[in-house]
Amino acid sequence: GTRVEELSFSNHHSGYEQFLDKLGNLEEKGITVTLGAEGHAGNLSPLDQYLNEENFQFVSIHPLKVRRYKDILGQPQKTDNYDAYVIADFLRSREDQLKNRPRFDPTIQEVKKLSRTYKDLEEQLNRYTNQLDEVLTEYFPEFLNDDFPDLTTKTALRLLNEYSSLTEIEELDVDELSDFLRSASRGHYGENLASRLLETIGSIKRSPLAEEAYRLKIKTLTDLLLRVKKHSKEIKKRVSRLLEGWEDAQIVLSLDGAGDTLVGRFLGEVETIDRFDGSDPLGLYCGASPLPYSSGKYSTDRTPQRVNKRAKDAIMQIARCSVLHNPESKRYYDKKRDEGKSHWHAIKCLARQLIRVIYAMLRDRTYYQPNKNENHNEEQKKEVVAVPA
């Protein structure tokens, strides 16, 4: 309850070393050190890694919790010095809860960072694809036909990247274009598509304005798309390899409809269920549970705003995939729809139900058992013994 030491250090590696030296001096005096900092979403790295390597207990506290605790203590001054005192007092008031707090896991942190990067690259992929679609609609709308319904295919991107203008394609003969398409598509396309493309381009009787500008834009966008797809594929493989050695991930992957990328995104944000007292706090953290609100005789539920949006997006996507691949999820979804709920409301209800299932699986260290309740009911029926009156 009293201030023991004070220290300011710079936000770079030499400053972290200075901070660790000070903490080491405190431990030599017999003082047990627990550290906390106000922050979230990874903005405390690499300080958290330094502290983990030295086996210090470190807690990242959401700014909202600090602000509420500050409201309880009062706000006599607005200084960094006082804010640090508030965080220290907050941790001291929760000393018992910190004893069994899970330690920093490098594998989980790597999965989290890679999954976030993969999601960001997917968003970039969609953005560049939409821009390419817009350019082709203006310049070469005939390309957007049944032969290339998906612009993100490797064949379509390589063709547009190698021959970014109508003039460049028109200068090719059928054999040259056929060989290129056959190589790019691994034999899926060939002479038929080449003939159709050349015939289509030959039938265009216009002279495009600013053709060089269109060519450069198509070349740039396809370069970016090919590069993004390559790195996304590498990250996806790395995440899959990390999940192979993570028991929690293998348990959740036993759930039909849960793939490597989605499970990596979800568990990377959740980290471990030991952080939560039950499935309800986990559901609230993921934005899949309503927040009770009451005032006097008035009582209702509100949508929580302070949630982990990445975890919410991941569990919602898992729920959508589960409807397609898991009969139990499909029955639950249909039940909610029959009750009059909209599609997205039913998906959110299913996401909340899946969180209960996932929490129980991880808590009990058991893999998914889709017919557990049915088998239990059958066993109960077999145990019924007729007793004569």
N, C-alpha and C positions, 0 to 999 in steps of 0.2 A: 503493500500500500504506500510505500514511500519511494521517491525517485533515488535510484542508486548511482547511475551514471548518465552522462549525456554525450552524444557524439553526432557530428555531421560528417558525411562522406560523399564524395562525388559519384555520379551515376556512370561509372565505367569500371573496368576490371581492377585497376589499381585501388579504386575506392572500395570495391567489394573485399579485396584482400585486407585493407585497413580495418574494415568492419569485422571481418572474421578474427583478426588478431585481437580486437577489443573483446569479442565474445569469448575467445580462448582464455584471456586474462580473467574474465569473470568466473569461468568454470574452475580455473585454478584456485580461486578463492572459495570454492565450494558452493557456488550459486548455480542452481539449475535454470537453464535458459530456455524459454519458449518464445518464439517470434511470431509476430503477426503484422500484416500490412494490408492497407486498404487498396483493393484492386481486384480485377477479374478479367476474363477473356485473354489470359496469357500475357498481360502487360507487366508482369513482375519477373519475367525471364530476362537475363539468366541468373538473377539473384537467387531464385528458388532452387536452381540446380546447384549453385555453390553451397547453399545451406544444407541441401540433401547430402552432398558428398561428404560434408563434415558431420553428418548425423545429428544436426539440429532439428528440433521439431518446429515446423513452419506452417502457419495457417494463413490462407488468403481469405480476407473478409470482404463480403459484398459491401459496397459503399452505402447502400440503403440501411443495412444493419448498424453501421457506424453512426449514421445520421440519426437514427431512432434512439440509439443509446445516448448520443450526445444531447438529444432533447430531454432525456430523463435526467441527466446530470446537470443540465443547464448550459448556457453558452456565455460564460463570463468574458471570453476573449476569442478572437478568431486568428490564431497563429498556428504554424506548423508544430511548434513546441507543445501546445495544448492538445492538438489533434493526435499527436503521438501518445500523449498521456491517456487520452480517451481510449485509444486502441489497446494500450497496455492494460487498462482497468477492465475493458471488455473481456480480454483473454483471462485475466485473473478471476473474474466472476464466473467463468466457465471452466475452471481448472479441472473439475471432475470429468467433464465431457471430452477433454483433450487427451486423457490418458490412453484411450483405445483408438485414437484417431489413426486412420491408415497412413502409411508412409508414402512418400513420393516414389512412383514407379516409372522408370525410364521407358519401358515398353509402352505403357499407357500414354505417356506424354508424346511419344513418337507417333503412335496411332492417331492421337488427337490432332497433331500438327499436320500430318499427311492427309488426314480426312478433310480438314478444313481447306487445305490447298487444293485437293481434288474437287471439292465443291466449288471453290472459286474458279477453277479452270473450266468446270462444266458451265458456269454462268458466262464466262468469256466465250466459250464455244457457241452457246446460243446467241450471244450478241453478235459475233462475227458472222455466223450463219445467216442471221436476219439481214445484216448489211449486204452480204453477198447475194442473197435472194433479191433484195431491192435493186442492186446494180444490174443483175441479169434481167430483171423485169423491164428495166429501161433500155438495156443494150441488146440482149439476146434472149427474148422471152421463149423462143422455140426450144431452148435448152431445157426448160422446166417442163418436161413431158413425162410420159410413162417410163422412158428409159432411165431417167435420173430423178425419181421421186424424192430421194433423200440426198441433199447436197453434201452431207457430211461423209458419204462413202468415199473410200480411198480412191476408187476409180475416177469419180467425178472431180475430186479435188486435184488429183494428179493431172488429169486432162486439162482442166482450166489453168493450172499452174504452168504447165509446159507450153500450152498454146492459149494465150490469154486474150486473143483477138480473133475476129472472124477471118481476117486476112491470113493469119498464120495457119489456121485450120484449112482454109480454102486452097492454100498452096501445096498441101499434101495430096498424094494420090491414095487410092483405096488401100493398097498393100501396106504403105507406111503407117497409115492410121490404124489399120487392122492389127498390125504387129504391136503397136503401142498399146492399144486397148486390151489385146490378149495378154500382154505382159503385166499391165496395171491391174487387171481383174483376175489374174491367174487362170485364164482360159474361159472365164464366164462370158465375156464379150469378144467379138471378133469382126468378121467381114460384114455381117448384116447390119450391125450398129454403125460401122464406119460408112457404109453406103448410105444409110438413112441420114446421117449427119451431113455428109457432103452434099447430098441431094437437097436437104433443107437449106443449107447455107447458099447453095447455088440458086435457089428460088427467090432469095431475098433481093429485091431490086432497088434497095435504098443504099445510100452512102452515109453511114453513121457519123454524126457530128461529134467532135472531141473524142475520136476513137482512141487516141493515145492515152487520154486521161482515164477512159474506161479500162484500157489494158493494164495500166499501172495499178489501178484500184483493185481489179480482179487478181492481179499477180500478188499484191500486198496481202489481201484478205486470205487467199489460198495458202500463202506462205505461213501466215499466222495460224490458220486452222490446222494445217498439217503438223506444225510444231506443237500446238496445244494438245492435239490428239496423241502425239507421240509421248509427251510428258505425262498426260493423264493415264495412258496405258502403263507406263513405268511405275507411277505412284500406286495404281490399282494392284499391280503385282506385288509391290513391296508391302502394302497393307495386308494382302492375302497371306503372305509369308509370316508376317507378325502375328496374325490371328491364329495361325496353326499352332503356335506355342503358348497361346493364352487360353486357359481352361474356361474362363467366363465367356469368351467369344464362341468357343465350340458349343457350349451349352445353349446360348442364344441362337446360334446357327442351326440347331436342330429344329427350330420353329420354322414350319413351312412358309416360304415367302420372304424369309430374311436372308439377304445376300451379303457378301463380304463388305462391300462399300457402305451399305446402310448400317450394318451391325458395327462396323468400325467407327462410323460417324456417331452413332448412338452411345456406344460404350466409351468412346473417347471423351465425350462430354460428361457422361455420368461418372466415369472413372471406376467407382466401386459402390455397391449398394450399402456398404458399411457406413457411408455418409448419411444414410437416411434411416429413420426409425420405423418405416413401413412403406407400403406401396402408395399410400396417400401423399406423404411428402414428396416421393419420387414423381408421382403424377403431377403434383403442383409445380415441381421444378421443371418438368417438361411441358407445362402448359396444357395438359390433357385433363386436368381436374378443375372444377369451378371453385371459386373462392367464396366461402359463406360470408354474407353481410347482413347485419341486422341492426335495427335501431328502434327501441321501444317494442311495439307490437309488429313492426314491419320486418319481414325477413325475406331475403332473396339470395341469389347467387350472382357473382360478378365474374367476368373473364379476367384472370390474373394478367397483369402487364409485365411484372418483373419475373420473366421466365427465361430459360435458356432457349433461344430461338433456334439454334442449330439442333439441339436435342429434340425440340418440338417438331421441326421439319423432318428429322430422321424417323421418329416414331410414326408420324403421319404417313410417310412413304412406306414404311414397313406394313402399316395397316392396309394401305391400298394394294400392295403386292399380296398380302395375306388373303384378301378377299378372292383373288384369282387362283391361289395355289393351296389354300387350306379350307377344307369343307366345313370345319367347325367355325372358322371366321366368316365364311360365306353365310352360314345359317344365322349367326349372330347379326351380321349386317342386314340380312333380309328381315329379321325380326324387328330391328329398329326402323327399317323402312316401312314395314307394315303398321308400325305405331304412328306413322305420319311424319317421321323426321326426314329432313332433306338429306341429300347424298353426303355432303360434307359433315353434317351433324352426326349422321350414322357412322362415318369414318372416324370422327373424333371419339364417339362412344366406344368404338372398337379399339382405338388406340389406348383408351383408358383401361379396357379389359385386358389388352395385351401387356400393359405395364404390370397389372396384377399377376399375370401368368409369368412374365419374365422375372419379376421380383421373387416369386415363390420358387422358380427354378434355380435361381442363383443362390437363394437362401438355403434351400435344401440340397443343392449340388446335384440336381437330377435333370436329365434330358427331357425334352418335350414328349408327353404321353397324350396324344389326341383323344383317345377313347377311355381315359382313366375313369371318368364318372360313369360311363356305360358299363365298364367292366366291374366297377364297384357295385352298381345296382344289380348286375347279374349274380355276383357272389352272394349278395344279400338274399336274393330270391332262392338260391340253392340252399341257404342255411335255414329257411323257414320250415318248421316241423309242424305237421298237423297234430293237434292235441284233441283227442275225443272228448265230447261233452260229458 
